[in-house]
Amino acid sequence: MKTFIERATEIQQDMIGFRRKLHKDPEISFKEYRTTEMIKQILIRFGVEIVEWGGETGVVGLLKGALSGPVIALRADIDALPIQEENDCVYRSQNSGAMHACGHDIHTAGLLGAVILLAERRNSLSGTVKFIFQPAEEINAGAKLMLEKGVLDNPAVSVIFGLHNMPSIPCGKVCLKPGGLMAAVDTTFLTINGVGGHGAIPHRTHDPITATAAIIQGLQTVVSRQVDPLDSAVISFGTIHGGDANNVIPEKVELTGTVRTFNPTLQAQMPERMRSVIDGIAAAMQTEAKFIYRKDLPVVFNPPELAEWCRGPLEKVFGSEGVINFSPSMGGEDFACFQERIPGVFLFLGVGNEAKGIVNQWHNPRFDADEDSLRYGAAALAQLAYDYMENRR
């Protein structure tokens, strides 16, 4: 019998076809209707049972092996981003203002490849595989909804595996990192209220723009002076809205931002540390601050023992030199929500290729991935599921 990587190489063109169809027709979070139908059609074609999980988009498929055994979940996210693509390629997005700029088309096509590989071996599977094609990862909502609807139940899942593409890792390699891989994600909402007036008479106002500038600068000292230098934290603001005219000091400024941490204790401390700085500076500038801190996602954490077990299956696909360690990312992933419920391992799949000009990072309008990575991703997921079953026989 051929190995998973050998068979994945043979169906590579099928996976490229899946990926390009998805890339040309990207759909943003909770709008993945055509993507959902495409996935269902492919699962049905290969004899995988469709499980109605309760959402409008996203797909859950069930593949029962000939022998009883554990239930393993394999997960991919399916949504695109509201970004206008700038690549010039035959599979360029045909939907204005939408693009698979984070590579979820690679994840989905790779998992569809794993469906084929495992379906072909259903008679030798000693367990069940639950394929989870998750919507709305980009807005940190899809995994939570699926979990609320009981996606890990009926049948109950024992372990879950997933991966995310990584352009800074060369195609043909995979990152396997025990412990923290991706940061916890929190969202901040800040409003600075002042007293507006004429820009030429600032002493008659309580300027919220000046206060905002001081607060943004002051918050960086939370990271540089209140966080252990050997720990990790990021405080960033992505939107600032205030004022309508160049010579009018406005009544208020509104900001939204993100906070990233790896240490759960530090994550719990960040709201009050930030609030102390914000309130102090706002009061000093004779303004008032309204601060809302929302915890969105926990850390993507790979249990060390399970992660080390994964090395064996992955070396069958990538070779001993192809399984590498890699620096953690301050990016976040709602795969972490699954890991809060059951053991799970998340991987970084190499998709970079400097010779092909594939060097741009996630969320860039010129992001792309080496399609040769599809065979590695499909084989890796299939091998992990198959070997886990064999190990539990």
Helices and strands as residue ranges (DSSP letters): H 4-10, H 12-24, H 33-45, E 49-51, E 59-64, E 67-77, H 104-119, G 122-124, E 126-134, H 142-148, E 159-170, E 174-175, E 179-182, E 184-193, E 197-198, G 202-204, H 208-226, E 233-241, E 248-249, E 252-261, H 264-284, E 288-297, E 300-302, H 304-318, E 323-324, H 335-341, E 344-352, G 354-356, H 373-391
